[in-house]
Amino acid sequence: MTVSDITVAPRWRTHGGLRGALLRYGTSAAGPVAVSAAHFLASLIFLHQLPAREFGLFSFVMVLVSFGMSLNVALISVPLSRNLAIGDHASEASCFQMNWLVCAGFAAALFAILLLSGAALQEAGLLALFAGVFTFRWFARCLAYVDGHVETALRSDLTYSLVLTGSLAILAMFHGVSFALGSKLLLISALAALLPFGASFFRNQLAHLRGDLARYRPIFRDVTRWSLMGVVFTELTINAHAYLVTFISGPGAFALLALGMLLMRPASLMQSALTDLERPAMARAIGASDRMALTRIQRHFTFGLGATWLANILLCAALLAFFPATVVRESYSLENVIIIVSICALVMAMRAFRTPLSVLLQAAGRFKELAGIGAASAMVSLLATMSLLFVAGPALSMAGIALGELVILILCHVAVHDWKRANHD
């Protein structure tokens, strides 16, 4: 399975109207929904059976794992998708080699961060390995989307979800959940989720371990240095509270904020999954100068994220109204939880509108412009979050994230409008 084997037409065509969009999104949504459900169940079990500090560390790891996925996309998946627009497939070998370096480096960095955050050596090692394997799985999943093999990505998602939920459910029944055992199960589940990609995938990846990594240098210079900057700045925009609260107030304080992020996890995961589906489709449309297809993809993308957000909001409302004990610990105030969930819902609503805009700019190769947008929003988010953390406490510090999202939404809208006017008028 290589990028050079891509056919011109994707497995589900972008011009199939609403029915085609529902088929594409329904198939693509099944995997992320299963993974989201698995993480939700795991979080609920850890919430009720682990101390607040350990639950906070687990939640912090999930934030960092999301960043690792974005990092891999910026350095590996973006240039592979970009090849679709410019017709260059010669650089895929160096991208595959770079993937090994990114996953290993990310795991090592997370190991050091967890030790500094107070995690025990065993748990830090297991969670770091989990993060590295999960990031590698995300690369394989993105590559499957680029190659049009959506069903392979779906099988990987379902494998991960079934292994994790099944094993955790058995442990919970016998009250055998611990932080160390939960970390082991996360790693085992991530390893099992690599199996659906097949032996040929791994042979292809291992074959690219050797080679001249210097071939990646032009890719970094022309594309990924800007996409990397954009990812780093966007991470600061959307997760500044996670880093500031964890390192200033401790993992226990972050545990409360993690509840809001937990309840909005389905919308967040769908945004990542549909991005991986639509980035190659947008690149194809731009490469073919098909303005109508590009507009249709953007519209369906926005509607899909909006529908997911609405379903997530209804789920949150039902849980807090009828089953609050399911998601709220006795030591947490329901009023504070509602405040955090409300801010998280506002953040995810703005993100649902700006994600199709930023993905379009990625597909168009406007990485330098995206990096500038990310720098501006990150500055707002960091300053606002830190100020609110010291003045109003961890709960209201989330409002700083909302301000950063508003900035990035406005700037992305302006950038896309300018690009369309310059390229289609």
Backbone hydrogen bonds, N-H to C=O, Kabsch-Sander energy under -0.5 kcal/mol:
donor,donor_aa,acceptor,acceptor_aa,energy
5,D,2,T,-1.3
6,I,3,V,-1.8
13,R,11,R,-0.5
16,G,13,R,-0.8
20,G,16,G,-1.8
21,A,17,G,-2.2
22,L,18,L,-2.6
23,L,19,R,-2.2
24,R,20,G,-2.5
25,Y,21,A,-3.0
26,G,22,L,-2.5
27,T,23,L,-2.2
28,S,24,R,-2.4
29,A,25,Y,-2.7
30,A,26,G,-1.3
31,G,27,T,-0.7
33,V,29,A,-2.7
34,A,30,A,-1.9
35,V,31,G,-2.6
36,S,32,P,-3.0
37,A,33,V,-2.6
38,A,34,A,-2.2
39,H,35,V,-2.7
40,F,36,S,-2.4
41,L,37,A,-2.6
42,A,38,A,-2.6
43,S,39,H,-2.6
44,L,40,F,-2.3
45,I,41,L,-2.4
46,F,42,A,-2.7
47,L,43,S,-2.7
48,H,44,L,-1.9
49,Q,45,I,-1.6
50,L,46,F,-1.7
55,F,51,P,-2.4
56,G,52,A,-2.5
57,L,53,R,-2.0
58,F,54,E,-2.4
59,S,55,F,-2.4
60,F,56,G,-2.3
61,V,57,L,-2.3
62,M,58,F,-1.9
63,V,59,S,-1.6
64,L,60,F,-2.2
65,V,61,V,-2.7
66,S,62,M,-1.8
67,F,63,V,-1.7
68,G,64,L,-2.4
69,M,65,V,-2.2
70,S,66,S,-2.1
71,L,67,F,-2.7
72,N,68,G,-2.3
73,V,69,M,-2.2
74,A,70,S,-2.5
75,L,71,L,-2.2
76,I,72,N,-2.5
77,S,72,N,-1.3
78,V,73,V,-3.3
80,L,76,I,-1.6
81,S,77,S,-2.7
82,R,78,V,-2.8
83,N,79,P,-1.4
84,L,81,S,-1.3
85,A,81,S,-0.6
85,A,82,R,-0.9
86,I,82,R,-1.5
87,G,83,N,-2.2
88,D,83,N,-0.7
89,H,87,G,-0.6
92,E,89,H,-0.9
95,C,91,S,-1.5
96,F,92,E,-2.3
97,Q,93,A,-2.1
98,M,94,S,-2.3
99,N,95,C,-1.6
100,W,96,F,-1.1
101,L,97,Q,-1.2
102,V,98,M,-2.6
103,C,99,N,-2.4
104,A,100,W,-2.2
105,G,101,L,-2.6
106,F,102,V,-2.4
107,A,103,C,-2.0
108,A,104,A,-2.1
109,A,105,G,-2.3
110,L,106,F,-2.5
111,F,107,A,-2.1
112,A,108,A,-1.8
113,I,109,A,-2.2
114,L,110,L,-2.7
115,L,111,F,-1.9
116,L,112,A,-2.1
117,S,113,I,-1.6
118,G,115,L,-1.2
119,A,114,L,-2.6
124,A,120,A,-2.7
125,G,121,L,-2.3
126,L,122,Q,-2.6
127,L,123,E,-2.7
128,A,124,A,-2.0
129,L,125,G,-2.2
130,F,126,L,-2.4
131,A,127,L,-2.4
132,G,128,A,-2.2
133,V,129,L,-2.6
134,F,130,F,-2.9
135,T,131,A,-2.2
136,F,132,G,-2.0
137,R,133,V,-2.5
138,W,134,F,-2.0
139,F,135,T,-1.8
140,A,136,F,-2.3
141,R,137,R,-2.4
142,C,138,W,-2.6
143,L,139,F,-2.6
144,A,140,A,-1.9
145,Y,141,R,-1.8
146,V,142,C,-2.4
147,D,143,L,-2.4
148,G,145,Y,-1.0
149,H,144,A,-2.9
150,V,148,G,-1.0
152,T,149,H,-0.8
153,A,149,H,-1.2
154,L,150,V,-2.1
155,R,151,E,-2.2
156,S,152,T,-2.0
157,D,153,A,-2.3
158,L,154,L,-2.5
159,T,155,R,-2.3
160,Y,156,S,-2.3
161,S,157,D,-2.3
162,L,158,L,-2.7
163,V,159,T,-2.3
164,L,160,Y,-2.2
165,T,161,S,-2.7
166,G,162,L,-2.3
167,S,163,V,-2.0
168,L,164,L,-2.3
169,A,165,T,-2.4
170,I,166,G,-1.8
171,L,167,S,-2.0
172,A,168,L,-2.7
173,M,169,A,-1.9
174,F,170,I,-1.2
175,H,172,A,-1.2
176,G,171,L,-2.8
182,G,178,S,-2.7
183,S,179,F,-1.9
184,K,180,A,-1.8
185,L,181,L,-2.2
186,L,182,G,-1.9
187,L,183,S,-1.8
188,I,184,K,-2.6
189,S,185,L,-2.5
190,A,186,L,-2.1
191,L,187,L,-2.3
192,A,188,I,-2.4
193,A,189,S,-1.7
194,L,191,L,-1.3
195,L,192,A,-1.2
197,F,194,L,-1.3
198,G,195,L,-1.9
201,F,197,F,-0.5
202,F,198,G,-1.3
203,R,199,A,-2.5
204,N,200,S,-2.1
205,Q,201,F,-2.0
206,L,202,F,-3.0
207,A,203,R,-1.8
208,H,204,N,-0.5
208,H,205,Q,-1.0
209,L,206,L,-1.6
213,L,211,G,-0.9
215,R,212,D,-1.8
216,Y,213,L,-2.1
217,R,214,A,-1.5
220,F,216,Y,-2.4
221,R,217,R,-2.6
222,D,218,P,-2.5
223,V,219,I,-2.6
224,T,219,I,-1.8
225,R,220,F,-2.1
226,W,223,V,-0.9
227,S,223,V,-1.6
228,L,224,T,-2.9
229,M,225,R,-1.7
230,G,226,W,-2.3
231,V,227,S,-2.2
232,V,228,L,-2.5
233,F,229,M,-2.6
234,T,230,G,-2.5
235,E,231,V,-2.7
236,L,232,V,-1.9
237,T,233,F,-1.9
238,I,234,T,-2.7
239,N,235,E,-2.5
240,A,236,L,-0.8
243,Y,239,N,-1.5
244,L,240,A,-2.6
245,V,241,H,-2.6
246,T,242,A,-1.7
247,F,243,Y,-2.2
248,I,244,L,-2.2
249,S,245,V,-2.0
250,G,245,V,-1.3
253,A,250,G,-0.6
254,F,250,G,-1.5
255,A,251,P,-1.4
256,L,252,G,-0.6
256,L,253,A,-0.7
257,L,253,A,-0.8
258,A,254,F,-2.4
259,L,255,A,-0.8
259,L,256,L,-0.9
260,G,256,L,-0.7
260,G,257,L,-0.6
261,M,257,L,-1.5
262,L,258,A,-2.6
263,L,259,L,-2.4
264,M,260,G,-1.3
265,R,262,L,-1.5
268,S,264,M,-1.9
269,L,265,R,-2.8
270,M,266,P,-2.1
271,Q,267,A,-1.8
272,S,268,S,-1.5
273,A,269,L,-2.5
274,L,270,M,-2.9
275,T,271,Q,-1.4
276,D,272,S,-1.7
277,L,273,A,-1.3
278,E,274,L,-2.7
279,R,275,T,-2.3
281,A,277,L,-0.8
282,M,278,E,-2.9
283,A,279,R,-2.2
284,R,280,P,-2.4
285,A,281,A,-2.1
286,I,282,M,-2.6
287,G,283,A,-2.6
288,A,284,R,-2.0
289,S,286,I,-1.2
290,D,285,A,-2.8
291,R,289,S,-1.1
294,L,290,D,-2.0
295,T,291,R,-2.4
296,R,292,M,-2.3
297,I,293,A,-2.7
298,Q,294,L,-2.3
299,R,295,T,-2.3
300,H,296,R,-2.7
301,F,297,I,-2.7
302,T,298,Q,-2.3
303,F,299,R,-2.5
304,G,300,H,-2.8
305,L,301,F,-2.2
306,G,302,T,-2.4
307,A,303,F,-2.6
308,T,304,G,-2.0
309,W,305,L,-2.4
310,L,306,G,-2.3
311,A,307,A,-2.3
312,N,308,T,-2.3
313,I,309,W,-2.4
314,L,310,L,-2.2
315,L,311,A,-1.9
316,C,312,N,-2.5
317,A,313,I,-2.6
318,A,314,L,-2.2
319,L,315,L,-2.4
320,L,316,C,-2.6
321,A,317,A,-2.1
322,F,318,A,-2.5
323,F,318,A,-0.7
323,F,319,L,-1.5
326,T,323,F,-1.5
327,V,323,F,-0.6
327,V,324,P,-1.0
328,V,324,P,-1.6
329,R,327,V,-0.5
332,Y,329,R,-1.5
337,V,333,S,-2.2
338,I,334,L,-2.4
339,I,335,E,-2.0
340,I,336,N,-2.4
341,V,337,V,-2.7
342,S,338,I,-2.3
343,I,339,I,-2.1
344,C,340,I,-2.6
345,A,341,V,-2.5
346,L,342,S,-2.0
347,V,343,I,-2.4
348,M,344,C,-2.6
349,A,345,A,-1.9
350,M,346,L,-2.0
351,R,347,V,-2.2
352,A,348,M,-1.9
353,F,349,A,-1.2
354,R,350,M,-1.9
355,T,351,R,-2.2
358,S,354,R,-2.6
359,V,355,T,-2.5
360,L,356,P,-1.8
361,L,357,L,-1.8
362,Q,358,S,-1.9
363,A,359,V,-2.7
364,A,360,L,-1.7
365,G,362,Q,-1.6
366,R,361,L,-2.8
367,F,365,G,-1.3
370,L,366,R,-1.9
371,A,367,F,-2.4
372,G,368,K,-1.9
373,I,369,E,-2.1
374,G,370,L,-2.8
375,A,371,A,-2.2
376,A,372,G,-1.9
377,S,373,I,-2.3
378,A,374,G,-2.6
379,M,375,A,-1.9
380,V,376,A,-1.7
381,S,377,S,-2.7
382,L,378,A,-2.9
383,L,379,M,-2.2
384,A,380,V,-2.5
385,T,381,S,-2.6
386,M,382,L,-2.5
387,S,383,L,-2.2
388,L,384,A,-2.5
389,L,385,T,-2.3
390,F,386,M,-1.8
391,V,387,S,-2.1
392,A,388,L,-2.9
393,G,388,L,-1.1
393,G,389,L,-0.7
397,S,393,G,-0.9
398,M,394,P,-0.5
398,M,395,A,-1.2
399,A,396,L,-1.6
400,G,397,S,-1.5
401,I,398,M,-1.0
402,A,398,M,-1.2
403,L,399,A,-1.7
404,G,400,G,-1.8
405,E,401,I,-2.3
406,L,402,A,-2.0
407,V,403,L,-1.8
408,I,404,G,-2.1
409,L,405,E,-2.3
410,I,406,L,-2.1
411,L,407,V,-2.4
412,C,408,I,-2.2
413,H,409,L,-2.1
414,V,410,I,-2.0
415,A,411,L,-2.3
416,V,412,C,-2.6
417,H,413,H,-2.1
418,D,414,V,-2.3
419,W,415,A,-2.4
420,K,416,V,-2.7
421,R,417,H,-2.0
422,A,418,D,-2.1
423,N,419,W,-1.8
424,H,420,K,-2.1
425,D,421,R,-0.9
